[in-house]
Amino acid sequence: MSDDNRTVRRTGLGMMLLFWMLFIGAGTWWFHGFLESQRNPNAHLVNAVNGESSVVLERNRAGHFLATGRINGEPVEFLLDTGATYVAVSSALAERLGLEATGSAWFNTANGRVRGELTTLDEVSLGGFAAREVRGSISPGMEGEVALLGMSFLNRFDIESRDARMVLHPAGSH
């Protein structure tokens, strides 16, 4: 085999290897995005602007309403929980957001009764809706970066839940 044939063969092999690496990389990137959209179909709400008449949330594959909003201007994933009294955050998330405890209280959770801290969130926003001075709790039993979006925020809205959707309207707007 001549040197020219070897060079062409190596170039072809290199091009094929590059193609497969790009193909696998693009497939991995797409699949990760697909899985993320299944986990949090409402991630786009973090960039919504004020002026919308309602916020429509889609249920994720696990059956929960998970959405990305903001606490004090910082992006946060919320798990909507109409059974929670306050917007509840983990100790790690409270530290990241710079939240200060304003007192302590006992909370009844799915894991039993726990003592946690109370706090006030300067602003909570979801899908263009914002509320100021929202009561919150720093719950020691919670882990991770997902906050429970409880009734201290949600009670400002009329909530409709049908099938795989939840619609929030400003209270008394319809």
Backbone as JSON Lines, residues from 0, in Angstrom:
{"i":0,"aa":"M","n":[0.85,-1.17,0.0],"ca":[0.0,0.0,0.0],"c":[0.9,1.23,0.0]}
{"i":1,"aa":"S","n":[0.57,2.18,-0.86],"ca":[1.41,3.38,-0.98],"c":[1.12,4.34,0.17]}
{"i":2,"aa":"D","n":[2.03,5.3,0.35],"ca":[1.86,6.31,1.41],"c":[0.61,7.14,1.2]}
{"i":3,"aa":"D","n":[0.27,7.42,-0.06],"ca":[-0.93,8.21,-0.36],"c":[-2.19,7.46,0.08]}
{"i":4,"aa":"N","n":[-2.23,6.16,-0.18],"ca":[-3.39,5.35,0.22],"c":[-3.52,5.29,1.74]}
{"i":5,"aa":"R","n":[-2.39,5.18,2.44],"ca":[-2.42,5.15,3.91],"c":[-2.93,6.48,4.46]}
{"i":6,"aa":"T","n":[-2.49,7.57,3.87],"ca":[-2.91,8.9,4.32],"c":[-4.41,9.07,4.11]}
{"i":7,"aa":"V","n":[-4.9,8.66,2.95],"ca":[-6.34,8.76,2.67],"c":[-7.12,7.87,3.63]}
{"i":8,"aa":"R","n":[-6.61,6.68,3.87],"ca":[-7.28,5.75,4.78],"c":[-7.33,6.32,6.21]}
{"i":9,"aa":"R","n":[-6.21,6.87,6.68],"ca":[-6.18,7.47,8.03],"c":[-7.12,8.66,8.1]}
{"i":10,"aa":"T","n":[-7.14,9.48,7.08],"ca":[-8.04,10.65,7.06],"c":[-9.5,10.19,7.11]}
{"i":11,"aa":"G","n":[-9.82,9.17,6.31],"ca":[-11.18,8.63,6.32],"c":[-11.55,8.06,7.67]}
{"i":12,"aa":"L","n":[-10.64,7.33,8.29],"ca":[-10.88,6.75,9.61],"c":[-11.06,7.86,10.65]}
{"i":13,"aa":"G","n":[-10.24,8.89,10.56],"ca":[-10.36,10.04,11.48],"c":[-11.69,10.76,11.3]}
{"i":14,"aa":"M","n":[-12.12,10.93,10.05],"ca":[-13.4,11.59,9.78],"c":[-14.56,10.75,10.32]}
{"i":15,"aa":"M","n":[-14.48,9.44,10.13],"ca":[-15.53,8.56,10.63],"c":[-15.57,8.6,12.16]}
{"i":16,"aa":"L","n":[-14.42,8.58,12.8],"ca":[-14.35,8.67,14.25],"c":[-14.92,10.0,14.74]}
{"i":17,"aa":"L","n":[-14.57,11.08,14.07],"ca":[-15.1,12.41,14.42],"c":[-16.61,12.44,14.26]}
{"i":18,"aa":"F","n":[-17.12,11.87,13.17],"ca":[-18.57,11.83,12.95],"c":[-19.27,11.12,14.11]}
{"i":19,"aa":"W","n":[-18.78,9.94,14.49],"ca":[-19.42,9.18,15.56],"c":[-19.32,9.88,16.9]}
{"i":20,"aa":"M","n":[-18.22,10.55,17.17],"ca":[-18.09,11.31,18.42],"c":[-19.11,12.45,18.46]}
{"i":21,"aa":"L","n":[-19.23,13.17,17.35],"ca":[-20.2,14.26,17.28],"c":[-21.63,13.72,17.37]}
{"i":22,"aa":"F","n":[-21.89,12.62,16.7],"ca":[-23.22,12.01,16.73],"c":[-23.6,11.6,18.15]}
{"i":23,"aa":"I","n":[-22.7,10.92,18.84],"ca":[-22.96,10.48,20.21],"c":[-23.09,11.69,21.14]}
{"i":24,"aa":"G","n":[-22.24,12.7,20.97],"ca":[-22.32,13.91,21.79],"c":[-23.64,14.64,21.59]}
{"i":25,"aa":"A","n":[-24.06,14.81,20.33],"ca":[-25.33,15.49,20.04],"c":[-26.51,14.67,20.57]}
{"i":26,"aa":"G","n":[-26.44,13.35,20.44],"ca":[-27.5,12.5,20.96],"c":[-27.61,12.58,22.47]}
{"i":27,"aa":"T","n":[-26.48,12.59,23.14],"ca":[-26.46,12.71,24.6],"c":[-27.04,14.06,25.03]}
{"i":28,"aa":"W","n":[-26.63,15.13,24.35],"ca":[-27.14,16.47,24.66],"c":[-28.65,16.52,24.46]}
{"i":29,"aa":"W","n":[-29.15,15.98,23.35],"ca":[-30.59,15.99,23.07],"c":[-31.34,15.16,24.11]}
{"i":30,"aa":"F","n":[-30.83,13.96,24.42],"ca":[-31.51,13.08,25.35],"c":[-31.57,13.69,26.75]}
{"i":31,"aa":"H","n":[-30.5,14.36,27.16],"ca":[-30.5,15.03,28.46],"c":[-31.57,16.13,28.48]}
{"i":32,"aa":"G","n":[-31.66,16.91,27.41],"ca":[-32.69,17.94,27.32],"c":[-34.08,17.34,27.34]}
{"i":33,"aa":"F","n":[-34.27,16.22,26.66],"ca":[-35.56,15.54,26.65],"c":[-35.93,15.08,28.05]}
{"i":34,"aa":"L","n":[-34.99,14.44,28.75],"ca":[-35.27,13.98,30.11],"c":[-35.57,15.15,31.05]}
{"i":35,"aa":"E","n":[-34.83,16.24,30.9],"ca":[-35.06,17.41,31.74],"c":[-36.45,18.01,31.49]}
{"i":36,"aa":"S","n":[-36.89,18.03,30.22],"ca":[-38.21,18.57,29.92],"c":[-39.31,17.65,30.47]}
{"i":37,"aa":"Q","n":[-39.03,16.36,30.6],"ca":[-39.99,15.44,31.2],"c":[-40.05,15.63,32.72]}
{"i":38,"aa":"R","n":[-38.91,15.94,33.33],"ca":[-38.83,16.14,34.78],"c":[-39.43,17.49,35.17]}
{"i":39,"aa":"N","n":[-39.11,18.55,34.41],"ca":[-39.59,19.89,34.71],"c":[-40.11,20.53,33.43]}
{"i":40,"aa":"P","n":[-41.36,20.24,33.06],"ca":[-41.91,20.8,31.82],"c":[-42.21,22.29,31.91]}
{"i":41,"aa":"N","n":[-42.03,22.88,33.09],"ca":[-42.34,24.3,33.29],"c":[-41.1,25.14,33.55]}
{"i":42,"aa":"A","n":[-39.94,24.66,33.13],"ca":[-38.69,25.37,33.39],"c":[-38.67,26.74,32.71]}
{"i":43,"aa":"H","n":[-39.38,26.87,31.61],"ca":[-39.4,28.13,30.86],"c":[-40.03,29.28,31.66]}
{"i":44,"aa":"L","n":[-40.79,28.99,32.69],"ca":[-41.48,30.04,33.45],"c":[-40.52,30.96,34.19]}
{"i":45,"aa":"V","n":[-39.29,30.55,34.38],"ca":[-38.32,31.39,35.08],"c":[-38.07,32.69,34.31]}
{"i":46,"aa":"N","n":[-38.25,32.66,33.0],"ca":[-38.0,33.84,32.16],"c":[-39.26,34.59,31.77]}
{"i":47,"aa":"A","n":[-40.42,34.22,32.32],"ca":[-41.66,34.9,31.98],"c":[-41.65,36.32,32.52]}
{"i":48,"aa":"V","n":[-42.36,37.2,31.83],"ca":[-42.44,38.6,32.24],"c":[-43.82,38.9,32.77]}
{"i":49,"aa":"N","n":[-43.93,39.97,33.55],"ca":[-45.22,40.37,34.11],"c":[-46.18,40.74,32.99]}
{"i":50,"aa":"G","n":[-47.46,40.65,33.28],"ca":[-48.46,41.04,32.3],"c":[-49.32,39.89,31.82]}
{"i":51,"aa":"E","n":[-48.95,38.68,32.15],"ca":[-49.76,37.52,31.76],"c":[-51.02,37.49,32.62]}
{"i":52,"aa":"S","n":[-52.13,37.01,32.05],"ca":[-53.37,36.93,32.8],"c":[-53.47,35.64,33.61]}
{"i":53,"aa":"S","n":[-52.67,34.64,33.24],"ca":[-52.67,33.39,33.98],"c":[-51.35,32.65,33.74]}
{"i":54,"aa":"V","n":[-51.09,31.69,34.6],"ca":[-49.92,30.83,34.46],"c":[-50.44,29.4,34.31]}
{"i":55,"aa":"V","n":[-50.04,28.74,33.23],"ca":[-50.46,27.36,32.99],"c":[-49.27,26.45,33.27]}
{"i":56,"aa":"L","n":[-49.49,25.49,34.16],"ca":[-48.46,24.53,34.52],"c":[-48.84,23.14,34.01]}
{"i":57,"aa":"E","n":[-47.84,22.43,33.51],"ca":[-48.04,21.06,33.04],"c":[-47.5,20.11,34.11]}
{"i":58,"aa":"R","n":[-48.2,19.02,34.31],"ca":[-47.77,17.99,35.26],"c":[-46.57,17.25,34.66]}
{"i":59,"aa":"N","n":[-45.58,16.91,35.48],"ca":[-44.42,16.16,34.96],"c":[-44.74,14.67,34.92]}
{"i":60,"aa":"R","n":[-43.81,13.88,34.44],"ca":[-44.05,12.43,34.27],"c":[-44.34,11.74,35.59]}
{"i":61,"aa":"A","n":[-43.84,12.28,36.69],"ca":[-44.09,11.68,38.0],"c":[-45.44,12.11,38.57]}
{"i":62,"aa":"G","n":[-46.14,13.01,37.87],"ca":[-47.45,13.45,38.32],"c":[-47.44,14.7,39.18]}
{"i":63,"aa":"H","n":[-46.28,15.35,39.29],"ca":[-46.16,16.54,40.13],"c":[-46.12,17.8,39.27]}
{"i":64,"aa":"F","n":[-46.44,18.92,39.9],"ca":[-46.29,20.21,39.24],"c":[-44.97,20.81,39.7]}
{"i":65,"aa":"L","n":[-43.97,20.7,38.86],"ca":[-42.64,21.22,39.13],"c":[-42.43,22.39,38.18]}
{"i":66,"aa":"A","n":[-41.96,23.51,38.69],"ca":[-41.77,24.7,37.85],"c":[-40.58,25.5,38.36]}
{"i":67,"aa":"T","n":[-39.94,26.21,37.46],"ca":[-38.82,27.05,37.84],"c":[-39.31,28.49,37.99]}
{"i":68,"aa":"G","n":[-39.07,29.06,39.14],"ca":[-39.42,30.44,39.42],"c":[-38.23,31.13,40.07]}
{"i":69,"aa":"R","n":[-38.52,32.11,40.9],"ca":[-37.43,32.84,41.57],"c":[-37.8,33.17,43.01]}
{"i":70,"aa":"I","n":[-36.79,33.12,43.86],"ca":[-36.9,33.65,45.22],"c":[-35.84,34.73,45.33]}
{"i":71,"aa":"N","n":[-36.27,35.92,45.67],"ca":[-35.37,37.07,45.8],"c":[-34.49,37.22,44.57]}
{"i":72,"aa":"G","n":[-35.06,36.98,43.4],"ca":[-34.35,37.16,42.13],"c":[-33.52,35.99,41.67]}
{"i":73,"aa":"E","n":[-33.34,34.97,42.52],"ca":[-32.51,33.81,42.18],"c":[-33.4,32.68,41.65]}
{"i":74,"aa":"P","n":[-32.99,32.01,40.56],"ca":[-33.78,30.88,40.04],"c":[-33.84,29.73,41.04]}
{"i":75,"aa":"V","n":[-35.05,29.19,41.19],"ca":[-35.3,28.09,42.12],"c":[-36.34,27.17,41.49]}
{"i":76,"aa":"E","n":[-36.14,25.87,41.63],"ca":[-37.17,24.92,41.22],"c":[-38.18,24.78,42.34]}
{"i":77,"aa":"F","n":[-39.46,24.9,41.98],"ca":[-40.54,24.77,42.95],"c":[-41.32,23.49,42.69]}
{"i":78,"aa":"L","n":[-41.7,22.82,43.76],"ca":[-42.67,21.75,43.72],"c":[-43.93,22.35,44.32]}
{"i":79,"aa":"L","n":[-44.98,22.52,43.51],"ca":[-46.2,23.14,44.02],"c":[-46.86,22.2,45.0]}
{"i":80,"aa":"D","n":[-47.18,22.72,46.19],"ca":[-47.72,21.9,47.27],"c":[-48.82,22.67,47.97]}
{"i":81,"aa":"T","n":[-50.07,22.41,47.56],"ca":[-51.19,23.13,48.17],"c":[-51.43,22.68,49.61]}
{"i":82,"aa":"G","n":[-50.76,21.64,50.06],"ca":[-50.86,21.19,51.44],"c":[-49.83,21.82,52.36]}
{"i":83,"aa":"A","n":[-48.89,22.57,51.78],"ca":[-47.86,23.24,52.58],"c":[-48.33,24.64,52.96]}
{"i":84,"aa":"T","n":[-48.14,25.01,54.2],"ca":[-48.55,26.33,54.66],"c":[-47.66,27.43,54.09]}
{"i":85,"aa":"Y","n":[-46.35,27.18,54.09],"ca":[-45.39,28.2,53.67],"c":[-44.6,27.75,52.44]}
{"i":86,"aa":"V","n":[-43.84,28.68,51.9],"ca":[-42.84,28.32,50.9],"c":[-41.68,27.76,51.72]}
{"i":87,"aa":"A","n":[-41.42,26.47,51.54],"ca":[-40.43,25.78,52.36],"c":[-39.15,25.54,51.57]}
{"i":88,"aa":"V","n":[-38.02,25.86,52.19],"ca":[-36.71,25.65,51.56],"c":[-35.82,24.85,52.5]}
{"i":89,"aa":"S","n":[-34.85,24.17,51.91],"ca":[-33.88,23.42,52.72],"c":[-32.9,24.4,53.36]}
{"i":90,"aa":"S","n":[-32.16,23.92,54.33],"ca":[-31.15,24.76,54.98],"c":[-30.09,25.2,53.98]}
{"i":91,"aa":"A","n":[-29.69,24.29,53.08],"ca":[-28.67,24.63,52.08],"c":[-29.18,25.69,51.12]}
{"i":92,"aa":"L","n":[-30.43,25.58,50.68],"ca":[-31.0,26.58,49.78],"c":[-31.16,27.91,50.48]}
{"i":93,"aa":"A","n":[-31.57,27.89,51.75],"ca":[-31.71,29.12,52.52],"c":[-30.37,29.83,52.64]}
{"i":94,"aa":"E","n":[-29.32,29.05,52.84],"ca":[-27.98,29.63,52.94],"c":[-27.57,30.26,51.61]}
{"i":95,"aa":"R","n":[-27.83,29.53,50.5],"ca":[-27.48,30.06,49.17],"c":[-28.22,31.34,48.86]}
{"i":96,"aa":"L","n":[-29.49,31.43,49.32],"ca":[-30.31,32.61,49.06],"c":[-30.09,33.72,50.08]}
{"i":97,"aa":"G","n":[-29.32,33.45,51.12],"ca":[-29.06,34.46,52.14],"c":[-30.27,34.75,53.02]}
{"i":98,"aa":"L","n":[-31.1,33.74,53.26],"ca":[-32.3,33.94,54.08],"c":[-31.94,33.89,55.56]}
{"i":99,"aa":"E","n":[-32.58,34.75,56.32],"ca":[-32.36,34.8,57.76],"c":[-33.58,34.31,58.51]}
{"i":100,"aa":"A","n":[-33.35,33.54,59.55],"ca":[-34.44,33.04,60.38],"c":[-35.02,34.19,61.2]}
{"i":101,"aa":"T","n":[-36.36,34.2,61.32],"ca":[-37.03,35.24,62.11],"c":[-37.72,34.64,63.33]}
{"i":102,"aa":"G","n":[-37.57,33.35,63.51],"ca":[-38.18,32.65,64.64],"c":[-38.23,31.17,64.33]}
{"i":103,"aa":"S","n":[-38.69,30.39,65.3],"ca":[-38.79,28.95,65.06],"c":[-40.23,28.5,65.26]}
{"i":104,"aa":"A","n":[-40.53,27.33,64.7],"ca":[-41.88,26.78,64.81],"c":[-41.82,25.28,64.6]}
{"i":105,"aa":"W","n":[-42.89,24.61,65.0],"ca":[-43.04,23.18,64.75],"c":[-43.87,22.99,63.49]}
{"i":106,"aa":"F","n":[-43.47,22.02,62.67],"ca":[-44.19,21.75,61.43],"c":[-44.57,20.28,61.37]}
{"i":107,"aa":"N","n":[-45.79,20.02,60.88],"ca":[-46.23,18.65,60.64],"c":[-45.91,18.31,59.2]}
{"i":108,"aa":"T","n":[-45.06,17.33,58.99],"ca":[-44.64,16.96,57.64],"c":[-45.01,15.5,57.39]}
{"i":109,"aa":"A","n":[-44.77,15.05,56.18],"ca":[-45.0,13.64,55.84],"c":[-44.12,12.73,56.68]}
{"i":110,"aa":"N","n":[-43.0,13.25,57.17],"ca":[-42.08,12.46,58.0],"c":[-42.29,12.69,59.49]}
{"i":111,"aa":"G","n":[-43.39,13.32,59.84],"ca":[-43.66,13.57,61.26],"c":[-43.48,15.04,61.62]}
{"i":112,"aa":"R","n":[-43.46,15.28,62.9],"ca":[-43.36,16.65,63.42],"c":[-41.89,17.05,63.54]}
{"i":113,"aa":"V","n":[-41.55,18.2,62.96],"ca":[-40.16,18.69,63.02],"c":[-40.15,20.16,63.4]}
{"i":114,"aa":"R","n":[-39.03,20.56,63.98],"ca":[-38.84,21.96,64.33],"c":[-38.03,22.62,63.22]}
{"i":115,"aa":"G","n":[-38.51,23.76,62.78],"ca":[-37.83,24.51,61.72],"c":[-37.81,25.98,62.04]}
{"i":116,"aa":"E","n":[-37.28,26.73,61.12],"ca":[-37.18,28.18,61.28],"c":[-38.17,28.89,60.36]}
{"i":117,"aa":"L","n":[-38.67,30.0,60.81],"ca":[-39.51,30.85,59.97],"c":[-38.63,31.9,59.31]}
{"i":118,"aa":"T","n":[-39.04,32.37,58.17],"ca":[-38.31,33.42,57.46],"c":[-39.31,34.2,56.61]}
{"i":119,"aa":"T","n":[-38.87,35.33,56.11],"ca":[-39.68,36.11,55.17],"c":[-38.9,36.24,53.88]}
{"i":120,"aa":"L","n":[-39.55,35.9,52.78],"ca":[-38.94,35.99,51.46],"c":[-39.32,37.33,50.86]}
{"i":121,"aa":"D","n":[-38.33,38.12,50.49],"ca":[-38.62,39.46,49.96],"c":[-39.53,39.38,48.74]}
{"i":122,"aa":"E","n":[-39.23,38.45,47.83],"ca":[-40.06,38.31,46.63],"c":[-40.02,36.88,46.13]}
{"i":123,"aa":"V","n":[-41.18,36.37,45.76],"ca":[-41.31,35.06,45.12],"c":[-42.02,35.31,43.81]}
{"i":124,"aa":"S","n":[-41.48,34.73,42.73],"ca":[-42.13,34.91,41.43],"c":[-42.22,33.58,40.69]}
{"i":125,"aa":"L","n":[-43.29,33.48,39.91],"ca":[-43.52,32.3,39.09],"c":[-44.31,32.72,37.86]}
{"i":126,"aa":"G","n":[-43.74,32.49,36.69],"ca":[-44.45,32.76,35.45],"c":[-44.92,34.18,35.26]}
{"i":127,"aa":"G","n":[-44.19,35.15,35.73],"ca":[-44.59,36.54,35.59],"c":[-45.39,37.07,36.75]}
{"i":128,"aa":"F","n":[-45.84,36.22,37.66],"ca":[-46.54,36.66,38.86],"c":[-45.53,36.78,39.98]}
{"i":129,"aa":"A","n":[-45.59,37.86,40.71],"ca":[-44.66,38.07,41.82],"c":[-45.43,38.48,43.06]}
{"i":130,"aa":"A","n":[-44.94,38.07,44.2],"ca":[-45.52,38.46,45.48],"c":[-44.38,38.88,46.4]}
{"i":131,"aa":"R","n":[-44.63,39.94,47.15],"ca":[-43.61,40.45,48.07],"c":[-43.96,40.04,49.5]}
{"i":132,"aa":"E","n":[-42.92,39.99,50.33],"ca":[-43.07,39.67,51.76],"c":[-43.86,38.37,51.95]}
{"i":133,"aa":"V","n":[-43.34,37.29,51.43],"ca":[-43.98,35.97,51.49],"c":[-43.39,35.2,52.67]}
{"i":134,"aa":"R","n":[-44.27,34.65,53.49],"ca":[-43.81,33.85,54.63],"c":[-43.2,32.56,54.13]}
{"i":135,"aa":"G","n":[-42.11,32.17,54.76],"ca":[-41.42,30.94,54.38],"c":[-40.93,30.19,55.58]}
{"i":136,"aa":"S","n":[-40.45,29.0,55.32],"ca":[-39.86,28.19,56.39],"c":[-38.58,27.56,55.89]}
{"i":137,"aa":"I","n":[-37.65,27.42,56.81],"ca":[-36.39,26.73,56.54],"c":[-36.52,25.39,57.26]}
{"i":138,"aa":"S","n":[-36.67,24.35,56.46],"ca":[-36.99,23.04,57.01],"c":[-35.76,22.14,57.03]}
{"i":139,"aa":"P","n":[-35.31,21.75,58.21],"ca":[-34.09,20.95,58.31],"c":[-34.22,19.57,57.67]}
{"i":140,"aa":"G","n":[-35.41,19.02,57.54],"ca":[-35.58,17.69,56.95],"c":[-35.53,17.68,55.44]}
{"i":141,"aa":"M","n":[-35.6,18.86,54.83],"ca":[-35.56,18.92,53.37],"c":[-34.12,18.85,52.89]}
{"i":142,"aa":"E","n":[-33.95,18.28,51.71],"ca":[-32.63,18.22,51.1],"c":[-32.72,18.74,49.69]}
{"i":143,"aa":"G","n":[-31.6,19.15,49.16],"ca":[-31.53,19.55,47.76],"c":[-31.93,20.99,47.51]}
{"i":144,"aa":"E","n":[-32.14,21.28,46.24],"ca":[-32.38,22.64,45.79],"c":[-33.83,22.91,45.41]}
{"i":145,"aa":"V","n":[-34.73,21.94,45.58],"ca":[-36.14,22.14,45.23],"c":[-36.87,22.68,46.45]}
{"i":146,"aa":"A","n":[-37.63,23.76,46.25],"ca":[-38.42,24.37,47.32],"c":[-39.88,23.97,47.15]}
{"i":147,"aa":"L","n":[-40.59,23.86,48.26],"ca":[-42.03,23.63,48.2],"c":[-42.72,24.98,48.08]}
{"i":148,"aa":"L","n":[-43.53,25.14,47.05],"ca":[-44.27,26.38,46.86],"c":[-45.62,26.21,47.52]}
{"i":149,"aa":"G","n":[-45.72,26.69,48.75],"ca":[-46.91,26.49,49.57],"c":[-47.91,27.62,49.47]}
{"i":150,"aa":"M","n":[-48.89,27.57,50.35],"ca":[-50.03,28.47,50.29],"c":[-49.7,29.91,50.66]}
{"i":151,"aa":"S","n":[-48.59,30.18,51.33],"ca":[-48.24,31.58,51.61],"c":[-48.01,32.34,50.3]}
{"i":152,"aa":"F","n":[-47.71,31.64,49.21],"ca":[-47.65,32.24,47.87],"c":[-48.91,31.93,47.09]}
{"i":153,"aa":"L","n":[-49.32,30.67,47.08],"ca":[-50.43,30.23,46.22],"c":[-51.78,30.81,46.63]}
{"i":154,"aa":"N","n":[-51.96,31.21,47.9],"ca":[-53.27,31.73,48.31],"c":[-53.58,33.09,47.68]}
{"i":155,"aa":"R","n":[-52.66,33.66,46.97],"ca":[-52.87,34.94,46.27],"c":[-53.5,34.71,44.89]}
{"i":156,"aa":"F","n":[-53.76,33.44,44.57],"ca":[-54.26,33.08,43.24],"c":[-55.48,32.18,43.34]}
{"i":157,"aa":"D","n":[-56.3,32.23,42.29],"ca":[-57.34,31.23,42.11],"c":[-56.69,30.09,41.35]}
{"i":158,"aa":"I","n":[-56.89,28.87,41.82],"ca":[-56.21,27.71,41.25],"c":[-57.25,26.79,40.62]}
{"i":159,"aa":"E","n":[-57.02,26.47,39.34],"ca":[-57.84,25.47,38.64],"c":[-56.93,24.3,38.32]}
{"i":160,"aa":"S","n":[-57.4,23.11,38.62],"ca":[-56.61,21.92,38.31],"c":[-57.48,20.97,37.5]}
{"i":161,"aa":"R","n":[-57.05,20.68,36.28],"ca":[-57.77,19.79,35.39],"c":[-56.8,18.88,34.69]}
{"i":162,"aa":"D","n":[-57.03,17.58,34.79],"ca":[-56.19,16.59,34.11],"c":[-54.72,16.82,34.45]}
{"i":163,"aa":"A","n":[-53.92,17.13,33.45],"ca":[-52.48,17.28,33.64],"c":[-52.06,18.74,33.7]}
{"i":164,"aa":"R","n":[-53.02,19.64,33.96],"ca":[-52.72,21.07,33.99],"c":[-53.23,21.73,35.26]}
{"i":165,"aa":"M","n":[-52.48,22.74,35.68],"ca":[-52.91,23.62,36.76],"c":[-52.79,25.04,36.23]}
{"i":166,"aa":"V","n":[-53.87,25.82,36.44],"ca":[-53.87,27.2,35.96],"c":[-54.0,28.12,37.17]}
{"i":167,"aa":"L","n":[-53.1,29.09,37.27],"ca":[-53.13,30.09,38.33],"c":[-53.61,31.41,37.73]}
{"i":168,"aa":"H","n":[-54.64,32.01,38.35],"ca":[-55.13,33.34,37.98],"c":[-54.99,34.23,39.2]}
{"i":169,"aa":"P","n":[-54.68,35.51,39.02],"ca":[-54.7,36.4,40.2],"c":[-56.07,36.3,40.88]}
{"i":170,"aa":"A","n":[-56.09,36.28,42.21],"ca":[-57.32,36.11,42.96],"c":[-58.38,37.12,42.53]}
{"i":171,"aa":"G","n":[-59.58,36.62,42.24],"ca":[-60.71,37.47,41.87],"c":[-60.65,38.03,40.46]}
{"i":172,"aa":"S","n":[-59.74,37.53,39.61],"ca":[-59.59,38.11,38.27],"c":[-60.53,37.51,37.23]}
{"i":173,"aa":"H","n":[-61.17,36.39,37.56],"ca":[-62.06,35.79,36.56],"c":[-63.33,35.3,37.17]}
